[in-house]
């Protein structure tokens, strides 16, 4: 996606590509009068075809966002830039994405603030990384760790697509979080830790080492067993506050005159969120009084959170390579279009001289 040449140097990174007229190389969401949506990447001379005719991309390029255009058979579409929530649900992916409802909860409940120093593990397809980068801003820092190189490639392409290029606050490293983070981050230097992985309890020592006193640790897990074991491990460690766990559900509403009712479908369980804060060194945390209960785990309990047991499917290498190509192709197309625009402008200036 090309960055406009007249964008002020002081603008936050990624702001320029969210403003101004629609440009070649960027994504546009087309919505018809029945609410059906299609996302296209604008190219000069390109066309969007359906069984109801086609419209040319040139009808949109240079127009203000929110324009309404008609195709060859008179069917109308409104053109808008996709919102972050739209982009996340339609972007190339290798791993399952963190849904917008959960990303919003993570940014707010973990108190991700501008300028924060954040480490993240389990990058997946980059959906949560985008939200974290928007929250920390250009002056913050997000250090993401990913075990699989294919996932890292997909995430990098998606992040560069939505920001119009590499983000100055982002560092992406390959390797196991618990091994690599203590090598790259100074003890007590990190404000927030965000983990999206199968076994976050294995990272307690690493998190406690790099997280500053008062810092927030938030974990995203899929199953009740993972939630329980992580919470009990945090309690047993003693270097964190009492953990809090929850999930969120989103239900839309049908709004048409007096026909106002809940939608029949909703975004229900996607994952659990668990937060705890780092205590000062040498301090023993306060625990609420509770009746004794069984907190141990049998082998049967431990087997319940394996990838196979929770229904996680392996992603084929072929699918990962295809998703990585799709994620990076948009960035490459945007760069080529931008270079062509520069050449045209230089040619016009020379002919004017």
N, C-alpha and C positions, 0 to 999 in steps of 0.2 A: 504494500500500500504506500503510495508516494506521500511524502511530507510536503505541504505547500511551501513554495519558496519564500513567500511573504510572511511566514509564521514568525512572530517575535521570538528572539532568542531566550527571553525570560519565561516563556510559557512552560508549564509543567510538561514533562515528557508524555507524549501520547495525546495531549489536548488538541493539537493542531489538526489531527486526522479525524477528530470528532466534530469539527466545525466547518462552516463555509459550504460552498456548492458541492454537489456530488462530483467526484473525480474518477477518471479512468484508473483502474487498478484496485479500487476499494469495493467492499461488499455492500450490497443494497438489498433490503428486504422488500419484496413486492407482495402486497395484500390485495386480494380481489374483493368484490362486494359481498361474498359469502364468508369472508374471514380466512380464506385459505392463503397460506404464506409460502413463498418461495424465496430463497436467498441466492443471489447471483453475484458474480464478480464482474464489474463493468470493464469492457474493453472497447476501444474504438472500432466501429464496424461490426461489433458483435450483435447477437439477437437472442431473445428469449422466446422459445417456441412452446406452445401447448396445442391441444387438439382444437382450441378455439382461436387459432391464429398466432401471430407473433408480433412482438414490438422490438424495436431496435434499441440498443444500448445508448446510441447517440441522442435518443429522445430524453434520456436521463442525465447524461454527462453535461455538466455546466449548469444544471437546474438546481434550485434551492431544495433542501431536504423537505419532504412532505408534499412534493409535487404529485399531481394526479395525471397519468397519461393513459391513452387508449391504444389498443393493439389494432391490427389490420381489420378485425371484424367488429370493432367498436367496444370491446370489453375493456373496462377501466381498471387500473391498478394504481395504488398509492405507493410511492417509493420513500422509504425511510432507512437510515442506517440501523443495523441491528443493535439492540441493547446488549449489554454484557450477558444478561440471562439468555437472550436469543442465541448469541454467539456460542456460549458454553454448550448448549444443548444440540448445536448443529455442527460444531467444529470437528475436524478429524481426531479420532481417539484410538488409543491402544488399550488403555485401562479404563475402567468405569470412572466417570467424572464425579467430583463432589458437586451435588446439586446446588443451585443458587440459594435455596432456602438455608442450607447448611453453611455455605460459604459466608452468607450474611451474618448468621449466628456466630461463626468463628471470629470474624472481624470485630464484631461488637462485644461478645462475651469474653474474648481474650484481650480486649482493649488494645487492638493494634492501632497505634497512633502514628501521626506523621513524624518521620525521623527515627522510628523504632528500629532496633537491631533484632531481626527475627531469623530463626533457623527453622527449616521445614524438612520433613522426611516423608518420602512417598510422593513424588511429584506426579506420577501417573501421566495424564494428558495435559497438565498445566492449568486446569480450570481454577484451582484454589490459588495457585501461584499468581495468577492475574489479579485476583481480588486482593491478595496480600500486597502486591506491588502498588496497586492503586492506593492502598491504605498507608503504606510507609512513605510513599512519594519519592522524589528524586534524591532527597537528602537522607533517606533511611537506608536500610540494608536488608536484603533478603538472601540468605544463603540456603539453597535447596540441595538436598541429597537424594539421589536416585540410584538404585542398584542396577537397573537394566538400561543399557545404552539406547535401546530402541525407544523406550519410553521417554528418555531424556531428549532424543531427537524430535519426537512428536511435540513434546512440551515446548521446546525451544521455538519450533515453527509457529505454534499457536500464540505464544507470547509475543513474538516479533510481528505477527500479523496484526494483532489488536493494538499494539503500541506503535506500529509503523517502523519498527526496527528494534535493535537490542535495547534493553532498559538499563540505564546506568546504575541502578541499585541492585541488580540481580547478579548473583553468582550461582552457577549450577555445577555440582560436583558429583562424580560417580563413586559409588562405594557404600558400604554399610554405615548407617548413621552412627551407631554406638562406637565404631572404631575411628571414623574419619572426623567427627565433630570435635573430639577432644584434641585432635592434631591441629585443626585449623582455627579454633576459637579459644581465646584466653579464658581461664576460669573466672566465672562471675561477670562475663562481658556481654551476655545476651539478655535482652529484655523479654522476649517471648519465644516459646518453643511450640511448634505445631506438628503433630505426628499423625499420619494417616497410614497405618501399617497393621499387620496381623498380630504382632506381639509387642505392644508398646512397653509392657512391663520389663522387657529385656533391656530397655534403655534408661532405666531409673538412674544408675550411676552417672551415665553420660549427661543426662539432663540436669541432675543435681550439680554436676561439676561446672557446666557452662552457664547455667541460669543465675542471674543476679538475685540477691535477696528481694523478695516482693514480686519477682517476675512470675509470669503466668505460663503454665504448661497446659495445653489443650490437646486432647486426643480424639480422633474420629475412628470409631470401631463399628463393625457391622452386626455383631451378635451379642446377646445377653451374657454369654459365657466370657467373651472378651471384656465386656464392661465390668463384670464382677471381678475377674482376676486382676485387671488393671487397678481397680479401686482398692482391693485388698493389699496388693503389692505396695501401693502408695502409702496406705496406712501403716503397714509393717515397716516401711523404710524410716519413717519418722522425720524426714527432712522437709516435708511438705504439709500444707494445711489439709484439713479434712476435704476429700474430693467431693465434687458435685457432678451428678450425671443427669442427663435429660435427652429428650428427642423432640422434634417439632414436626407438625403436620400442617399442610396448607390445603385449604378447600376454597375453590372459587365459587362465585355466585352468578347465576343467570339473571340478567337485568334487561327486561323488555316490558315497558309500561308497568302494569300492575302485576305482571308475571315475574315476581321476584322470589327466587328459591335457590337453595344450594345446588351446585353442579352435581351430577350423578357420579362423577369421577373426582378423585383428589390425589395429591401427592402425599402419600402416607409415610410409612417407615422407609427411610433410606439409610439411616445410621444413627448411632448414639454419640453424644458429645460428653466428654468428661474433663473437668478443669480442676486444677490444684495450683497453689502458689508456693513458691520457694520461701522457706523460713531462713532466718539468719543462722549462720554457722554456730553450732553449739547449743541451739535452742531446741527444746522438746515441744512438739506441737500439742495443742489441746484437743482432746477427743471428746465428743459428746457421750454422755452416759447412755449405755444401751444394755439390754439383756444379752447374756452370752448366747452366741449362735455358732453354728458350724461354719468355719471359714476355710477349712482345708479343701484340697482338690484331689479327687481320685484320678486314676489313669483314665477312666471313662470320661470324666469331666474335661481333662486335658485334650482328649481325642476329639471333643465336640467342636473345637475351634479350628481344626485343620482346614486348608482351602477346599479339600474335597467334601468335607462334612458340611460346610456352610454353602455349598453349591457354587463355589467360584470356578469358572471355566478358564482353562489355559488358553491364551491368545496365541495363535499360530504366528511363526516368524514371517510368513508371507503377508498376513494381515497387518502386522506391525510395520513392515517395510512400506506397504501401500499407504498406510496412514501417515507415516513420516514424509513420504513424497507429497501427499496432499497438503500437509501442514506447511511444508517449505515452498510449495509451488506458488502459493498466493504471494508470499514475500518476494519471490523471484520475479513474478509477473509485475508486481508493483514497482520493483526497482527498474525493470526494463522500460516500463511506461514512463517512469519519472525521467530516465535518461533520454528517452526519445523527446519528451517535452522540452528538456534543456537544450537538446540539439536544435529543435525547431525555433526556440526562442533566440538562440545565438544566431541562427540563420537570418531571422527577421531583423535582429539588431544590425548585422553586417550589411544586409541589403538596404536598411535605412540609412546607414552611414554613406 
